[in-house]
């Protein structure tokens, strides 16, 4: 009986030194503090057979993209004007693209320097969104086809891209 008691205590002693682990999940949801909306879709006008343009003088409409920022100085706005068609008739010649992005309206006077402080490269414009509120950006786009060549008849679509990137 004594041997049996020692062996039971030995088993309990071994069990008490064994480590037991449990993983517990901790989850969270981060709500966006920067939102992007298209306020006006763009339309290409065709002032000549070889040009498509969003300029009002050419019969086009410039797209307006709105950034709503709830937390200042945490985000970079990145807007890219088109440099290719996402859909079009078959094109046998090259298309030369030009465009621009500019602030068209702001909800806070502190945003007035965004255009002066932006970083541009290729067809990309980056804005440091340092003030909470709403900023509207106007995108211009122009496509010139070949050298004195007419665009083939059909529907043309190009895409301006807007991103809100957390710093």
N, C-alpha and C positions, 0 to 999 in steps of 0.2 A: 504494500500500500504506500509506503514511503517513496519507493521508486516511481510509482505512478504519479504522485503529487509533484515530485520534482520535474518530471517530464511535462506535466501540464503547465507548471510555472515557466519552464523553459520555452514552451511554445508561446505563451503570453508575452514573455520578455522579447522574443524575436519579433513578434507582431508589433509591439509598441515601438520598436526602433525603425520599422519600415516606413518610408515616406509615402504619403498619399498626395496626389496633385489633382487639381481640377481647374480647367480653363473656363473663365467667365467672360463672355463677350461684353464689350462696351460699344455701343453704337451711337451715332449722331447724324444729323442731317444739317447740311449747311445750305441755307436759303440764299439765292442769288441777291447780291447787293448792286448788281449792274445788269440792266436789261436792255435789249435792243429790239426796236420795232421799225417796220417800214411804214412811214407816214404817207409817202407818194411813190408809186411805181414809176419807173422811167419808161419813156417811149422814144424810139428813134424816129427823127424826121429825115427826109431825104432831099436836101437842097439842090443836089445834082445827082446824076445817075451813079457817080463813083463815091459818094459820101453818105454815111449814116451818122447822125449827130443828135445828141440830147439837148442841144442849145435851143432855146425858145425861138431865136431868130431863124433857125433852120426848120422850124415846125416840130421840134422835139419837146420832151418834158424831162427835166432832170429828176432823178430819184432823190427823195429826202429820207435819210435814216436818222432815227431818234435814239439817243442813249440816255437812259434814266439811271443815275448813279446815286445810291443811298448812302454810301460810305466814301468820303473823299480820300483821294491819294492812295487808293489800294488797287487801282485798275489802270490798264492801258487800253485805249480804243484803237483798233487796227482796222482800217478801211482800205479795200483794194478795188480800184476801178478795173473794168474788164480789159483784157488783152487778147481775148479770143472769143469766138462765138461758141455758145454751148449747143446751139443748133442753127443750121443754115442750109441753104441749097449748096450743092457741090461748087467749090471755088477753085478755079484753075490758076489763080495768081495770088500774090501775097497781099495781106491786109496790114496796113500800118495803123497802129493804135496810138491815140493820145487821150489824155484825160486829166482830171484834177479832182481833189476833194477839198472842200472848204466849209468852215462853220457858217451856217446860214442864220441861226438864231440861238439865243441862250436864255436860260431862266435866271442866271446870276451874272452880274457884271464881272465877277472874278474870272469868268471863263473867256473873257474877251481876248486874252493873249494866246489861246489855244493854237490859232493858225500860225502865229509867229514862232511858237515853241515846238511845232510838230517836226517829226523826223520823217523824211521821205527817201525812198529808194525804189527803183524800178517803178511799178505801178502801185506801190504801197504807201499809205500815209498813217503814221502812228502818233497818237495824242496821249499825253500824260493827263489823265482825268483827275485833276487835283482839287476840284470843287464838287460838292454834292449838288445835285439838281439835274436839269434836263438840257441836253445840247442836241441841236439838229444840224446834221451835216448834209450838204448838197454834193452830189457826185455828177461830174460831167464826163462824157465819153464820146469819142469820135473815131470812126473807122473809115479809112481811105483805101479804096480798092485799086490795086495795080497802078499803071500809068495811063490815065485817060481811058479806063475801062469801066463799063457799067456793071454794077452788081446784078447778078441774075435775079429774075423775079422770084419771090417767095417770102417766107417768114424767117426773120432773123431774131435770135435771142442771145443776149449776153448777160452775165451775172456780175454784179458788184457784191463783194463779200464784206461783212462787218463782224468783228469779233471783239469781245470784251475779255481781256486777259488779266488774271490776277497777278499782281507783282510778287 
